[in-house]
């Protein structure tokens, strides 16, 4: 299919009134829904204080009008009573202040007595549990609406009524995500799912995230799935929380920018989650050789990664740390590895040029030693990683947001459908769009609009066994829902394979 034909079909699909399908499963038919959120108002009144204040006012007024009627003796007794009550009140306040100071002093003493061992055994833990998170009741329907948000740049794909010759790079991510959504919609239609799917081009001024929120264009949605940048997420997440609609960020992380939102789910693992996945894999594999952590401390993000790996006391005790602020010498490496065994290398270096230089030292200086290398997602863009002979003595595992096996039935279905509709081979975002749409449609169908506590139902996800859990702050308050599972793509002397 030519680019002109694709864009024309895309435009027609995006702005068509409806999609005609079987009576049992109409996907693009527009249907108006209402989504009412219950808001509870709390009124707090201190009735006792109010009553006392009101009584004081009445008493003062009464005193002004009746004092002249009291005898001298009665006035004297009244003054004594007031003085006695005032002293009792002051005494009570002094005692309360003294009790508070005593309590604060005891707390400081207890804090000072904590040993290093006690702190290690009792870190700041999660106070709240999944069961403590409150949601509105789920609603099961015969018909659902899902809103898809992605930057498509449709305004730039058509000029003067004609499709542009070259699709801009910035539009590729959103368009590929949309293609995956469309293939999943066709698959769900064949399974008789009854869903309306509304696609919003957030790169357009008319459908920007600000406009969608301001005009309540998503208030009838049962689920929002967004392939939007991190900067757009806080306003969308806040809106979804108010409306009690689940919002799924499919491609961006939100570390440090969203909190207190149980209706936001982030599918893109955080850097911390990647590190945990690598440590779990290394512990599971349990290779007999040495385990090296190559690190740099002068770059902020890489220094953070170093702490993620070494904050785990169990992992730290099994790792040999090798500073790579400058390229390490052969002798320094030789002192840490076992040439007769398979050695493990953890490589949290985000600069691919420098990472390549490090790997070539192990390749050239120790050609007869086997290495298992675990790296962050950025390494996947390293040129030559999938070429035979580039790293012959290494198996390199790159942790990824998700990974899939080409032999997987869903992968083969997507490849076939994509080739028929668009020609060529699908890019990564096509698979991600397909999986997000397919899995979440099934969660809606099985569990209704509020499926959050059923996230363990992940066997229907085509490629990824998502592990969605609450992400808590240090005080045990929920920040958002987070996927902590990531897969590995394995590169073994030019052969590429997926590994969940």
Protein Blocks (a to p, Z undefined) as FASTA:
>chain_A
ZZklmmmmmmmmmmmmbdcddfklcfklccdddddddddddddddfklmmmmmmmmmmmm
mmmmmmmmpcfklmmmmmmmmmmmmmmmmmmmmmmmmmmmmmmmmmmmmmmmpcfklmmm
mccddfbdfklpccddddddfbdcddddddeklmmmpgghiacfbdcfklmmmmmmmmmm
mmmmmmmmmnopacddddddfkbmklgfklmmmnopmmmpcbdcddddfklmmmmmmmmm
mnopacddfkbccehiaghiakbccfbdcfklmmmmmmmmmmmnopabdcdddddfkbmk
lmmmmmmmmmpmklmmmpccddfkbacdfklmmmmmcfkbccddddfbfblklmmmmmmm
mmmmmmmbccdddddfklmmpghklpghklmmbccddddfbdcdfklmklmmmmmmmmmm
ngpjddfklmmmmmmmmmmmmmmmmnojblmlmmmmmmlpmklccdddddddfkopafbd
cdfbdcddddeehiacddZZ
